[in-house]
Structure formats: structure tokens, C-alpha cells
Amino acid sequence: MFLLPLIITVIVLWVLSERGSTSLARITLTDTAITAYLLYGLCNLILTRDIPPDSLALCHWGMYTVLYVVTRNVANKFLVTWLIIGIGITQAIIGITQLAGWFEGNHPDFPVTGTFQNPGPYGGLLAVSLIAIAWVSRSGTRLKAFQWGVLLLLLAMLIISNSRAAWIAAFVGIVALFPRLHDGWGKRTMISIITGAVVAGLYFLRPGSADTRVLIWQAYTRLIKLEPLTGLGIGTLPRYYMNTQAEYFALHPDSDLSIVANNNYQAFNEFLHVTVEQGFIGLLLLLWIILTCHHSSRFPLILTWFTFSMFSYPVNCKLLMTVLVLSLALCSGENPGWYLKFNKKWLLCSLIVIPFILTITLKYDNAVKNIKSDTAPKFPYNREYMFQFARQKHDIHALERLTRDVCSSTDILCDMGDLYETRGDIKRADSCYFLARQMVPCRIKPLYKLYLLYKRRDSTLAENYARQILNFKSPSVGSVVLRARADARKFLNHE
């Protein structure tokens, strides 16, 4: 929470300590493209999104904007490059401590995650930092032994992260960083063949995970068709996705992809993400930003980040977004532009934003920790807070608002169904369980809920659901599956 404000404060103080009280700001094409993208984003929030945005998300984006502005005014660009490398080194060291067993990772199935929730974003950050240290080594600076040590450290932890998307991104970044690798049609063809073979090989490494992305991308193409020009509104993706996945399985009940379905709020492809929420206008503006960085020597950092973003969700990871903003500022600084003279002390104004953002963030953290003592939602459009609030309060109206305005999932719908059942509203309970079952067909919980709903109300329906439970093919057999099968078998045997 405090890392991003700390980085901004350090950069502002560094800029002020550099020689001269005035600066010649160079407004480049990248600056123009980013400004256009941000202005369109504001219009999208005001005109396209039909509910207010989450205040916490707005704070984060405000902080990224401030970070970009202050970083653009740093004269020593190597300092910013080493900041990106330093973030990667810190994460690599944390990964080593997790690997050694000194600290636990943040995911039960993966020992090494850094400060992230899973090894995917962890590998993506290491990939960008790896390209940054490779760029420094190529530039011919001193301390070659130290640079090679850092490079090997980041490379080793990148491999250990087991993130296929990060491996592909690092490969693309290295190829872009060393043009001699792909000069000439013959080398380019060979690189294309190798890249295709690597992607295919990584697919078969974990085909289930890749099939999940195929399912998600198919559902997203359906969402794009709803509002292709302007999108559905920034931040509205979780609100629509799970219902669209349910519609997909309703149309394709025998789909092989049903076995890999799960509750999901991510696109696993930021270009699709932008297109769904901001339409093709937002996508074109984003591509414009990338193209303006093309002639920069640090463009491989941008290319690595966006290659990784085609298979993951880096926009939802603060550290990865910080690295992207720093990389964009570096690339923009190398472009030609229009000079504007200003007093560097004006940058102190950017620090005024930090207390407001920290206040809202601390308020959010306190609200999450003290939901039991609260009587009304303080962050009505925040997914994590509203879900916890509705569950702890057993508030059916909060759950209805959550599914209508923020997001939906099988767990939320099952909770709603339970509350409707306690109220005696069997029809709505049935509707919730049925939709939950369509969203994630490979989960037995909604089917079991339907069986329990009619167990003492309709023996014919209960018998039908009991037989479906016994014939249900679950990708994993846990306590819920075992309990459901035992209960169904006992009911059919009239025990």
C-alpha cells in the first residue's frame, strides 16, 4: 500500500535535488497518446459506465498518473532503469526465502510467489526486470560482474516461477533487445518457427490452464459484440463475465471446456480486457501508445510487458503497473517533442495527492477489518468489500446489489439461494442455484443445493437431482463431493 507513494516521493525529491530550479519539459508523442487515452477513460467512466466507479480503483489510477508525470522529469534515466531492476531483485530475493522455506508463499499449490498471490504475475515482473538488466549490460556500463550476477539471479527465479506467459514474454523481449538475432528474412522466419514451437510446447505443459483461457476468451468475444465501439464501461468486466459464461454453457451443454470452468473476474488478455470495457476506441488508443514507444531503445521492456499481458492480468497487480508506468516514462523521454519551460518546484504539488489517496486506502482497509461493527456498505462498488460485507451480514439486499452492479459467481449465487430459502422464497432460491450451476458446470455444490432444496418438498425432483449427483463427473473429489454422493445414495436407497 505504501510502496507506490514512497516511490513517487523519492522520485520527486530526486528531481528537485538535480541541478537547476527550472526544467525544460519535452512533451512527446507518447505523452500525447497517454493523455488522449486517459481523457477517453474519463469520458468512458462518465458517459458509458452506468454506475459510479470504485473510489479505491480511481485512487490507484490517479497514483499511476502522478508517477508517470514525476518520472518523466527525471534527468538520470539510468536511475529509473535501476529502479525497475531493483524491484525485480527484491522479488527474486523474496522468492529465494520462500524456496528455502523461511517464509510461506501466498498460494497453497505454489511454493514461490514473491509478494503476489500466485507465480504468474511474479514471473511477469521478473521477465521485465530481466530485460531491463539485459538492456543495462548491452549499454556498456561498468560493474559487468554485478550485472551478470543480477541477470543470472533473475533468470533462475524466472525459470523457477514456472510462469509460461513470463517465459514467452522474456523470449520476445530478448529477441527485440538484440536485433542481430532476427535481422534478415531467414533469421526472422527461424525466430517465428521457434516461437510457435515454444508456445505449442508450453500449451502441452499445462493444457488445462490453457483450455481455461480458451473458454474465457470465447466468452469475451461475446461481450465485445454487445458494445464494440465504446465498450461496456471501465471496471464492469466482473459484472458481466460470469453471466456470459453461463450463457455459453447453456448454448453448449456438452462442451469439453466445462471441465475447466471456474469463477473468474480476469480476462487473461489485457487487449481483450480493454476492448470489452473501452471498445475498439480504447484499444486503438492503447495501440497508439505502444507504437509511439517503438523507436525507443527501451521498447523491449514495453514489448515484454504487453506480451505477458496477452496471457495474464498485470493491470490488477500494482507492482506490474508501476513497472509499466516507469517503462513508458523511459520510452517517452527518448522521443522528440515540444519543449516547455517550468519551475521544478511545481512537482511538489504532486505530493499533495498522496495523503488523500492514503486516507481512502486506509479507510478501505479499516472498513474490511471492521465489517461486523458497520451497518452500511462504505465501498458499494468494490467487489472484495461488498462480498465480505454481504456474507458477514447475511444481507440479501447487499447480495442482490452485488450481483446486479458489481459481480457475480457461483458462491455469491449459492449464498443468495440459501437466504431466499430461509425466507421461504423457493422460486428465487431455485433460480440462483440453477444459474450457479450453469456458470461452473464442473462444480457439484449448486447441484447439491438444488437437491437439498427439494429433498423435503418434492421427492420426484429430489430423486432426479440425486441421480445426477451420483453420475456427476468432478475434476476433483473433495469433502463436498463425498458428502453429496453419500447423501444422494442414502436418499435413493430410502434409508
N, C-alpha and C positions, 0 to 999 in steps of 0.2 A: 504494500500500500504506500509506503514512504519512499520506495526506491526511485520512482519517476520524478516526484517533486525534488528529491535530493539531486538527481542528475541535472534537472533544469537549473536549480540554484547554483550548483558548481559551475555549469557552463556559463551562466550569466556573470558570475564573479570572475571567471577566467577571461571573458570578453572584455570586461571593464578594466582588468589588470593589464591588458595588452596596450601597447603604446598608442598615444593619441586619444583625445577625448571625443573625436569625431570619426565617422566611418563612411566609406563610400559603399553603400549597399547596391549590389548589382541585381536588378530584377530580371530574372532569366525566363526562358520559355517554360521550364519546369515549374517555376513559381506561378506563372500564369495558369498553367494546366491544373495545378493543385488548387489554386484559388477558385477556378471555374468549377472543379469537382466539389469543393466544399460549399460553394454557393448553391449549386444544384442540389446538394444534400439537404441544405436548409429548406429550399423550396419543396423538396420531396417530403420532408417532415411536416411542413405546414399545409401543403395542398393535397398530397397523396395519402399520407397516413391519416386514418380517421379517428385515432385516439392519441392523447399526448404521449410523447416518448418517455422512456425511463430516465429519470433525472441522474441516476448514477452513470448510465451509459453516456449521457451528454457531458458529464464531468470528465470522463476518460478521454473523449474525443477533443474536448477543449484543451486538455493537458497535452495531447499529441500535437495539436496545432501550435501551442506555445513552444513546445520542444523544437519543432521544425524551425520556427522563426528565430529563436535564440541560437540554434546550431548553425544556421545559415550565416551568422555573423562571426563565427569563429575563424580567425585568420589561419591558425595552425590546424590544417585538416588532418595531419597525422595523429593529432591528439584524439580526434573523433574516431578515426580508424582504430586506434588502440583501445578506445573505449568499447567498441564492438568486440574486439578480440578479448578484452578483459572480462566482459560479461560471459563470453564463451569459456574462458579459463576457469572462472568461478563455478560455472555449472559443471564443467568437467571434474573439478576437484570434489564438488558435492557428490557427483556420480561415483567417484572412486570410494568415498567414505561409505556410500550405500552398498557398493560392491563388496567392500571389506566387512560389512555387517555392523559398522559403527552406528549407522543411522538407517532407519527403515525408509523404503521408497513410498510413494503416495498411491501405489496400485498393488493390490494383493497378488496379481499374476505376473508382475514385472519387478525385479529387484532394483533396477536403476531407472529413475525418472527425473533426477535433478529436483528442482522445485516445482515441476509440472505434475499434473495429475496422471499422466501416462507417458511412455517413452516416445510417442510420435512427435509432439512439439519439442521435446527435449532434443531429439535428433535434428529437427529442423533448425533450431538455434545453433547447434554445433556445426551444422553444414555451412551456414552463413559466416560464422566466426572462422571456420577453416578457410573459406575463400578469402576472407579479409587478411589472415596471416600469410596466405599464399601471395596475395597482392603485395604486401609489405616486403616479402622475401624477393619477389620479382623486381621491386623498385630499386634494389641495390643499396639499401641502407645497412648500417653496421649491425653488430650483435647477431651475426648469422647463426652461431651455435644456439643461442637462446631461441631464435625464431624457429629453427628446425626442431628444437625440443617442444615448443608450443604446438607446432604443426603436427608432430607425431602424437602428442597427447590428445589433441582434438580429434585426429583421425582414429586413434584407438577407441576413444569413447563413442565416436560416431558409429563405428562398427558394432560396439557392444550395445548401443541403443536399440539395435535390431529394427530401426525405422526404415522401411523400404523407400518411402517417399523422400526421406532425407538423403538416402544413398543416391537416388536418381538426381535429386537437386544438386548434390555436391559434384556428381559426374558432369552434369550440364555446366555448372559454374567453372570447373577446371578446364573444360573444352573451350569455353568462352574466354577464359583468362589467358590462355596460351594459343593465340591464333594460328601458330605454325602447326598445331595439331590437326587443323581442319582446312588449311589452305589448299586450294585445288579441288577439282571435282572428284578425283579419286579418293582423297582423304575424307572429303565430306560424305561421300557415299559409304565409305567404310564406317565412319562415325555413326551414320544413320542406321546401318545394319547392326552395329554393336549395341546402340541404344535400344533398338527394337528387341534384340535378343535379351538384353538385361531386363527390360520391362516385362517381357514374357516369362523369363525365369523367376523374377520376383513375384509374379502372379501365382505361380505354382508353389512358391514357398509357403504362402498362406492364402489359398484360394477362397476360403470362407470370408475373410476380411475383404478381399477384392470383390466378391459377389455382393457383399453388403453395399459397397459403393455403387455397383451397377444398379441395384434396387433403388438407392437414394437418388441417383442421377435420373433414372426413368421417372420417378415421381416429380422431380424438379422440372423436367421438361413439360409436364402437365401444368405446373404452376406458372411457368413462363407464358404459356398460351393465354392465361387469364388477363394479364395486363402487360403485353410485350414491350410497349413503348416507355411507360413511366414506372412499371413495377408495382408491387403491392404495398410498398412503403417500407422505409428503413426500420429494421428491427422486428418486422412482422412475420419473419420466416417460421419461428416456432409456433406461431398462432395457426398456421395453415398446414404445415407439413404432415403431421400425423393423420389428419383427416384425409389428406390426399393419398397417403399410403394405404389407408383403409379402403378408399375408393378403388385403388389399383388392385387390391386383392379381391374386392367384390367383383371386379370385371375379370380377374384372372385367378379364380379359386384354386386351380391346380398348378399354379406357378411353382417352379422349383426354388424360386427365391424366397418363398415363405419361410423356409427353414432357417434363413439367416436374418430375418426381420427382427427389429428391436425398437425400443423407444429411442427417438433421435430428434435432436434440435440443430444438427450441423449439416452443412452442405457437402463437406469434404471436397469442395472445389470452390475457391473464392470467386472465380469468374461466373460460375453458375449462381452463387450466392448474391453477387452484385446484380446480375440480370434479373433474378426473381424479385429482389426488393427495390431496385432502382431502374429496371428496364434496360433496353438497349442504349438509351441515352447515357445512363450511368456507366454501362460497360464501355462505350466508346470514349467517354471522358477518362476512364481508368486506363484504357489502352493508350490514350494520348499521353498521359503522364509517363507511362513506361517508355514510349517511343522517344520522348524528349530526353531521356537519360541514355539513349543508345550510344552516343558518341563519347560518353564519359569513360575514363579508364577504369572506374569503379563500377561500371554497369554489370559485371558478373555477380556482384553482391545482390543487385536488384533481380537479376535473372534467376539466381539461386533461390531467393525468397519466393518469387512468384511460381517457379517450377514446383517447389514444395507445396505451395498453396493450392495447386491443382489436385492434390490428393489429401489435403488436411484442412484445418480450420485455424490458421495462425492469427486471424483478426480477433479471435476471442482470447488470445494469450497476450498479456500486457508486455512481457519481455520481447516477444517476437515483433509486436507492433512498435516497440521502442527501437529495436534494431532496424526495422524498415524505415522509420522516420529519420533516423541517423543516416542511413544509406542514401535516402532520397536527398537529404540536405547536402551530402558529399557530392553526389552526382550533379545536383543543381549548381553547386559552387564552381564546377568546371566548365559550365556552359557560358557562352557570351550573353550579354544582356545590356540593360539600360541602367546607368549609374544614378544613384540618389544619395545625396549627402545628408547625414543626420547625426545628431548627438547620441553617442552610445549610452548615455545615462537614461535614455528613454526605455532601454531594455529592463531597467529596474521595475517599470510598470508591470512587466510580465509576472513578477513575483507576487503582485497583489492577488493574482488569480489563485495562487496555491492555497492560502488559508480557507477560501471559500470551498474549494474542492475537497480539502482535507476534512472540513466540517461536515460536508454532506456524506463523505465516505465513513467517517466515524459515527455519524448518526445512523447510517445503514447498518454498520457492524453492531452497534448497540441495540438497534431495533430487532435484529436477528437473534441476539442473545437474550433479549427480554420480551419475547413474544407473549409469554404467559401473563405478563403484567400489563399487556396492551389490550385495548378494546376495539381498535380500528386499524386497518392497514395504513402504514406510513409510506409505503412504496407500492402503490396499487398496480404499477405496470412492470414490476421487477419479478421475473419468473421464480427465482430461488426464494425470495422473501414471501411472496404470495402463497407458494406451495407449502412452506413450513407453517405460515400463519393459518391457512385453511385446515391443515392436518391437526395442528395442536388445538385449535379452537373448535374443531368439528363443525365448521361453519359452512352450511350448504350454499349460502348466497356467495360466499367468498370463492368456493369451488366453481360455481356457475360463472362468476365473473372471470375467474382464471381461465377456464376453457373457452369462454367467449372472446376475451380481449387479449390474452397473453399466450397461452399454450395449452396443449392437451397431450395426454398419454394414457396408456392402459392403467397405470397406477392411479392417476387422478380420477379416471372414469370409474374404476372399481371402488374408490373411496366415495365418490358421489352415489354410486349404486347402493353401497351399504347404508348411507344416510337416508336415501329415498326409501329403502326397505324398512328402516326403523320407523319411518313416518307413515308406512303403510301404502306408499305410492309404488305399487308393484310394476306398473306400466313403465314408469320412468326408470326404475331400477333395471328392468329387463333391457330397456333401450341403451343404458350406459354399459352394461355387461356385454351386450351384443356388439356395440361399436368397439369396445375394448378388444374383443376377440378378433374383429376384422383388422384392427390396426396391427396386431402382432399375432398371427395365426399359430406360431410355434410356442406360445405360452399357454400353459394349461389353466392358469389362475382365473381368467374370465369365464372359461367353460365350467370350471368347478363352482364359481359363483352362481352361474345360471342353474346348475344342478341343485345347489343348496337353496336357491330362491324358490324352486318349485317342489322341493323334497316333501314338504308337508302341505302343499297347496294343490299340486296337480301331478298325480302319480304317473300318468302317461308321459308328460313332458320330462319329468324327472328320470323315468326309465330310459327315455331316448338320450338324454344328456349323459346318463350313467354309462350307456353302451359306447357313446362317443369318447368318454374318458378312458375306457378300457382299450379302445382302438387307437387312442391318441399316440402319435409318434413324437416324442420330445427329444430335442437335441441334447439335453442333459437331464439326468434323473436326480432330483433333489427331494427334500422333505415334503414340499408341496405336492409334487407328482406322486410320491409314495402314499401320502395321506389321501389324496383324491382317488387313487386306484383302489385303496383298501375300503374307503367309504362307499364307492360305487359298487364294488364287488359284494359288499355286505348288503347293500340295498337290493341288488338284483337277486341275491340268494334269500331274500326276505328274512334275514337274521335279526 
